Amino acid sequence: MTRTTCPYCGVGCGVIATPSAKGVRIAGDPEHPANRGRLCVKGTALGETLATGGRLLAPRTFGQEKGWGETLDLIAARFSAVIAEHGPDAVAFYVSGQLLTEDYYVANKLMKGFIGSANIDTNSRLCMASSVAGHRRAFGTDTVPGQYEDLEQADLVVLVGSNLAWCHPVLHQRLMAAKSARPGLKIVVIDPRRTATCEGADLHLPLAPGADAHLFNLLLAHLADTGRADPAFLRHVSGLEEALTAARTSTPETTGLDPADLQTFLDLWAATEKVVTVYSQGINQSETGTDKVNAILNCHLATGRIGRPGMGPFSVTGQPNAMGGREVGGLANMLACHLEIDNPAHRDAVATFWAAPKMAAKPGLKAVEMFRAVEEGRIKALWVMHSNPAVTMPEADRVARAIAGCDFTVVSDLWAETDTARLADVLLPATGWGEKSGTVTNSERCISRQRAFLPTPGQARPDWWALAQVAQRMGFSGFDWQGPAEIFDEYCALSGVAGALGSDFDISGLVGTDYDTLPPTHWPQAAQKGGRFFGTGQFHTPDRRARMIPVTARLPEPLGAAHPFRLNTGRIRDQWHTMTRTGQSPRLAAHLGEPFLELHPEDAARLSLAAADLAEVTNSHGRALLRVMISDRVAPGHPFAPMHWTGETAPSGRIDALVTARTDPVSGQPASKSAAVAIRPFKARWHGFAIARHDLQPGCDYWAKAPIPGGWRAELAGSKSPEDWALWAEDLMRLGPPALVVSDPAKGLHRFAFFDGDRLAGALFIAPGPVALSRSHLAASLGTADRSILAGLPETSRPDPGPTVCACLNVGLNTILRAIADQGLTSVEAIGQALGAGTNCGSCRPDLATLLSRPQHQEAAQ
């Protein structure tokens, strides 16, 4: 049994992993303060994502396997040559919130202190940089003031731009448990979409997209006008009058809200002292994200509702170590331990501690700027670590072309077949979760250990080791650690230097700690601080006063006739980033198995799109084909699409190809939720669905694949029909001639079944429109002797469970609807007692509540 930490979102849940002959059993750690034994469905399924099949197991140089020594020599020589000829700013590292803190520390030390450039940035730039910038403007440092327990102690929790139920499920479960125990706790959700989080809220405010700063400006003015400002706390704050003057330029009409609902929110926030405002990507991923953050912080600073139990602004991060990356200086415009790269005293202190030969003197290139510099040839050597920017960066197609054209690219990853890895000159096999050891920091400043409990496959090595080896080969000293414990000790010691300079981040008390047994540890460690910051009015600005920032709120630019829709992007419940890990789990793929476009019914009608049709989404730099989902959860003109699919899983579903590379001028964070796009029906001549025991690589216009038990499933569509469907099917399936065939060419219907002996090895279904059949039944039939497979539906004696709703216990939509109707179920708890759905991780409880609210209960065909 090994205590470790989940590798997914910033909640940072504790996990107990127990390897056995049958695999790894995963359970929540009841002693970890973040989750107290709870896990979401992704965390519960971690044991299903640990297979090493397909892993990168040896270094590859220009497509050929090489030894580590030869490969490391090459990297060191190429980087050294570029630096010698073009200077240190001609090289760059693009790192990741998937790195452990020790990995981050080594990369930051090498780039900023020894190469002498600050061209190291992280994919966390895409998710929380605006929060960092807002904190620094207001507090003088990037400090999250509160702790998770504040959500449970508050009397009002405001969730703005945060689908907590899907993106941070365990934190949402803690909040909902607190509301159940104390019904007086009020929850307000501010989001243009009606998300799963709204199901547990007392009030949903469907804000006009981009109007967040206007709303909190109105709140600030309301607080001042109703006498809710705190004069005593405001002695520790500057800028109130300027902030109020700017706030009064916002008007209620800009919010798009019902006036009564708006007034209810303003009055509730004003009258409730214990308020926590939770915000996430809906705030950060904006051209004005930093201003939105400061508009929120202004309200808490004006009222003194910060740094005390049950109150404060709370940024929740999207990656397991986004916070650790912030602490260690993983961003291009920061130094380690919350020190400032623009501050000469800070630079000198770090340089002295590191004995650095050439300290970076200025901020480096942020993510979007970095890949633009790669495109323009100013960066000639690039090292990408545990990230997939050819998919996840805005204008992803352009970024992919830039990486392909870079003189020398190194990629460290677990997999050789990602969109980015395919573009690399050198691939380094890295260790993954369960194989590597180090620390991560979650959204409430809790440092937790990730511990290894699996053998290292092949020649995979930790990232810190690969970086240190390259540093030594470049002639640098100070990189001779024997393990991550020594790196952590050095990092803790540096934090003591930072603390002496006034930094809030000082964990020097952990120097010499027993690294192997280190328990989850919050900072600050001083007991008198109570784990929170700023309650006493002491900030980290030169005069120790907080800054209220005047925010002149702006709405997104109007849309033009050529691109009349504003595309919102985000995550879904059961998948993570680009699915290199979660994409291996059939259970997780069963919930939403292909990329989709969520459209309002009015938009769908105007575009002549029906549910399950394919939509072509375009703008000047990207194109995607997406399955249509019609829903009034989105506003007219504001469709939503998830960001998880890649060239490996659905090439035409790479949604960040459509996201424009516009960034916040302060934080450098891209605006990922407001791309202007055009939408039209994709005129497919045929649609298809396939299952097979082996991986499928269709060559048609649209395809999306997902794992099923014992094989794969794929959705297909094409604009041209093959001359011979049987031959096309045989070529696609690679299983020999089909054993069963049903074909009606006049109607465009073709069905093929392939057997290995008497066991079903694959099946293909073709129709002129979206194929209506039971996908769950077909997936379950793979490997059976079912000769009735081409019917596409189970026998009447075997009811179709329908699409998966509860992934933990594999409970389908139709099963739930039948139970509601037949048993008269009227609550989520009753569904749980009858079927088990919602009783494990709880992530599907909002979906169950939605099903109960349906006026009619109609079974789904797929």
Secondary structure, DSSP 8 states (H G I E B T S, - for coil): -EEEE-SSSTT--EEEEEEETTEEEEEE-TT-TTTTT---HHHHGGGGG---TTB--S-EETTEE--HHHHHHHHHHHHHHHHHHH-GGGEEEEE-TTS-HHHHHHHHIIIIIII----EEEGGGGTTHHHHHHHHHHHSS------THHHHH-SEEEEES--HHHHSHHHHHHHHHHHHH-TT-EEEEE-SS--GGGGG-SEEE---TT-HHHHHHHHHHHHHHTT-S-HHHHTTEE-HHHHHHHHTT--GGGGT--HHHHHHHHHHHHH-SSEEEEE-HHHHSSTTHHHHHHHHHHHHHHHT-SSBTTBEEEE--SSTTHHHHHHTT-STT--GGG--TT-HHHHHHHHHHHT-SS---S----HHHHHHHHHTTS--EEEEES--HHHHSSSHHHHHHHHHHSSEEEEEESBS-STTGGG-SEEEEB--TTT--EEEE-TTSEEEEE---S---TT-B-HHHHHHHHHHHTT--S---SSHHHHHHHHHHHHHHHHHTT-S---GGGTT--GGG---EES---GGGTT-SSTTS--SSTTS-EE-------------SSS-EEEEEE--TT--TT-TTGGG-HHHHTTS-S-EEEE-HHHHHHHT--TT-EEEEEETTEEEEEEEEE-TTS-TT--EEES---TTT-GGG-GGGSS---B-TTT--B-TT-EEEEEEE---SEEEEEEESS-----SSEEEEEEETTEEEEEEEESS--S-HHHHHHHHH-SSS-SEEEEEGGGTEEEEEEEETTEEEEEEEEESSS--S-HHHHHHHTTS--TTGGG-S--TTS----SEEETTTTEEHHHHHHHHHHHT--SHHHHHHHH-TTSSS-TTHHHHHHHHT-SS------
